[in-house]
């Protein structure tokens, strides 16, 4: 195998032939076509009323869906507003998910360390999960799967106790070192 490669590399026109072959193959390969995906960093994503997106991913920004998102909506440190249809999962970390009246989430809705507000006649196809946040939903909002809500105090309460305990221990350790140092003078 390596002998063939070595003999080919010794011939002067092998590189030109390989380049022409790759160009010919490239001419006959079609472009991959898919619905529009959007990935943004610190830049708001707007899905217009007549727009159709596949996946929407946003870091440190917000997503406003008035049209249709056929894939997932994933937001880190931002908010999601759904006026139209999100046909798959909606996941938000450290932000607010707000679904206006008659909005639709096709699969799961997950909010982690944030809040969820569901308007009148909002449907969530499968599970509704709010981890360490709050849920405010209208009585006409429905979901097809489980509804799981862990309030924020379950996370923030123990975290506050741990932070206060560590700060107390550090403060006592520093004051003890200070007293020892002053005794030495």
Secondary structure as a PSIPRED ss2 file (coil, helix, strand):
# PSIPRED VFORMAT (PSIPRED V4.0)

   1 X C   1.000  0.000  0.000
   2 X H   0.000  1.000  0.000
   3 X H   0.000  1.000  0.000
   4 X H   0.000  1.000  0.000
   5 X H   0.000  1.000  0.000
   6 X H   0.000  1.000  0.000
   7 X H   0.000  1.000  0.000
   8 X H   0.000  1.000  0.000
   9 X H   0.000  1.000  0.000
  10 X H   0.000  1.000  0.000
  11 X C   1.000  0.000  0.000
  12 X C   1.000  0.000  0.000
  13 X C   1.000  0.000  0.000
  14 X H   0.000  1.000  0.000
  15 X H   0.000  1.000  0.000
  16 X H   0.000  1.000  0.000
  17 X H   0.000  1.000  0.000
  18 X H   0.000  1.000  0.000
  19 X H   0.000  1.000  0.000
  20 X H   0.000  1.000  0.000
  21 X H   0.000  1.000  0.000
  22 X H   0.000  1.000  0.000
  23 X H   0.000  1.000  0.000
  24 X H   0.000  1.000  0.000
  25 X H   0.000  1.000  0.000
  26 X H   0.000  1.000  0.000
  27 X H   0.000  1.000  0.000
  28 X H   0.000  1.000  0.000
  29 X C   1.000  0.000  0.000
  30 X C   1.000  0.000  0.000
  31 X C   1.000  0.000  0.000
  32 X C   1.000  0.000  0.000
  33 X C   1.000  0.000  0.000
  34 X C   1.000  0.000  0.000
  35 X C   1.000  0.000  0.000
  36 X E   0.000  0.000  1.000
  37 X E   0.000  0.000  1.000
  38 X E   0.000  0.000  1.000
  39 X E   0.000  0.000  1.000
  40 X E   0.000  0.000  1.000
  41 X E   0.000  0.000  1.000
  42 X C   1.000  0.000  0.000
  43 X C   1.000  0.000  0.000
  44 X C   1.000  0.000  0.000
  45 X E   0.000  0.000  1.000
  46 X E   0.000  0.000  1.000
  47 X E   0.000  0.000  1.000
  48 X C   1.000  0.000  0.000
  49 X C   1.000  0.000  0.000
  50 X C   1.000  0.000  0.000
  51 X C   1.000  0.000  0.000
  52 X E   0.000  0.000  1.000
  53 X E   0.000  0.000  1.000
  54 X E   0.000  0.000  1.000
  55 X E   0.000  0.000  1.000
  56 X E   0.000  0.000  1.000
  57 X E   0.000  0.000  1.000
  58 X E   0.000  0.000  1.000
  59 X E   0.000  0.000  1.000
  60 X C   1.000  0.000  0.000
  61 X C   1.000  0.000  0.000
  62 X C   1.000  0.000  0.000
  63 X E   0.000  0.000  1.000
  64 X E   0.000  0.000  1.000
  65 X E   0.000  0.000  1.000
  66 X C   1.000  0.000  0.000
  67 X C   1.000  0.000  0.000
  68 X E   0.000  0.000  1.000
  69 X E   0.000  0.000  1.000
  70 X C   1.000  0.000  0.000
  71 X C   1.000  0.000  0.000
  72 X C   1.000  0.000  0.000
  73 X E   0.000  0.000  1.000
  74 X E   0.000  0.000  1.000
  75 X E   0.000  0.000  1.000
  76 X E   0.000  0.000  1.000
  77 X C   1.000  0.000  0.000
  78 X C   1.000  0.000  0.000
  79 X C   1.000  0.000  0.000
  80 X E   0.000  0.000  1.000
  81 X E   0.000  0.000  1.000
  82 X E   0.000  0.000  1.000
  83 X C   1.000  0.000  0.000
  84 X C   1.000  0.000  0.000
  85 X E   0.000  0.000  1.000
  86 X E   0.000  0.000  1.000
  87 X C   1.000  0.000  0.000
  88 X C   1.000  0.000  0.000
  89 X C   1.000  0.000  0.000
  90 X E   0.000  0.000  1.000
  91 X E   0.000  0.000  1.000
  92 X E   0.000  0.000  1.000
  93 X E   0.000  0.000  1.000
  94 X C   1.000  0.000  0.000
  95 X C   1.000  0.000  0.000
  96 X E   0.000  0.000  1.000
  97 X E   0.000  0.000  1.000
  98 X E   0.000  0.000  1.000
  99 X E   0.000  0.000  1.000
 100 X C   1.000  0.000  0.000
 101 X C   1.000  0.000  0.000
 102 X C   1.000  0.000  0.000
 103 X C   1.000  0.000  0.000
 104 X E   0.000  0.000  1.000
 105 X E   0.000  0.000  1.000
 106 X C   1.000  0.000  0.000
 107 X C   1.000  0.000  0.000
 108 X C   1.000  0.000  0.000
 109 X E   0.000  0.000  1.000
 110 X E   0.000  0.000  1.000
 111 X E   0.000  0.000  1.000
 112 X E   0.000  0.000  1.000
 113 X C   1.000  0.000  0.000
 114 X C   1.000  0.000  0.000
 115 X E   0.000  0.000  1.000
 116 X E   0.000  0.000  1.000
 117 X E   0.000  0.000  1.000
 118 X E   0.000  0.000  1.000
 119 X C   1.000  0.000  0.000
 120 X C   1.000  0.000  0.000
 121 X C   1.000  0.000  0.000
 122 X C   1.000  0.000  0.000
 123 X E   0.000  0.000  1.000
 124 X E   0.000  0.000  1.000
 125 X C   1.000  0.000  0.000
 126 X C   1.000  0.000  0.000
 127 X C   1.000  0.000  0.000
 128 X E   0.000  0.000  1.000
 129 X E   0.000  0.000  1.000
 130 X E   0.000  0.000  1.000
 131 X E   0.000  0.000  1.000
 132 X E   0.000  0.000  1.000
 133 X E   0.000  0.000  1.000
 134 X E   0.000  0.000  1.000
 135 X E   0.000  0.000  1.000
 136 X E   0.000  0.000  1.000
 137 X E   0.000  0.000  1.000
 138 X C   1.000  0.000  0.000
 139 X C   1.000  0.000  0.000
 140 X C   1.000  0.000  0.000
 141 X C   1.000  0.000  0.000
 142 X E   0.000  0.000  1.000
 143 X E   0.000  0.000  1.000
 144 X C   1.000  0.000  0.000
 145 X C   1.000  0.000  0.000
 146 X C   1.000  0.000  0.000
 147 X E   0.000  0.000  1.000
 148 X E   0.000  0.000  1.000
 149 X E   0.000  0.000  1.000
 150 X E   0.000  0.000  1.000
 151 X E   0.000  0.000  1.000
 152 X C   1.000  0.000  0.000
 153 X H   0.000  1.000  0.000
 154 X H   0.000  1.000  0.000
 155 X H   0.000  1.000  0.000
 156 X H   0.000  1.000  0.000
 157 X H   0.000  1.000  0.000
 158 X H   0.000  1.000  0.000
 159 X H   0.000  1.000  0.000
 160 X H   0.000  1.000  0.000
 161 X H   0.000  1.000  0.000
 162 X H   0.000  1.000  0.000
 163 X H   0.000  1.000  0.000
 164 X H   0.000  1.000  0.000
 165 X H   0.000  1.000  0.000
 166 X H   0.000  1.000  0.000
 167 X H   0.000  1.000  0.000
 168 X H   0.000  1.000  0.000
 169 X H   0.000  1.000  0.000
 170 X H   0.000  1.000  0.000
 171 X H   0.000  1.000  0.000
 172 X H   0.000  1.000  0.000
 173 X H   0.000  1.000  0.000
 174 X H   0.000  1.000  0.000
 175 X H   0.000  1.000  0.000
 176 X H   0.000  1.000  0.000
 177 X H   0.000  1.000  0.000
 178 X H   0.000  1.000  0.000
 179 X H   0.000  1.000  0.000
 180 X H   0.000  1.000  0.000
 181 X H   0.000  1.000  0.000
 182 X H   0.000  1.000  0.000
 183 X H   0.000  1.000  0.000
 184 X H   0.000  1.000  0.000
 185 X C   1.000  0.000  0.000
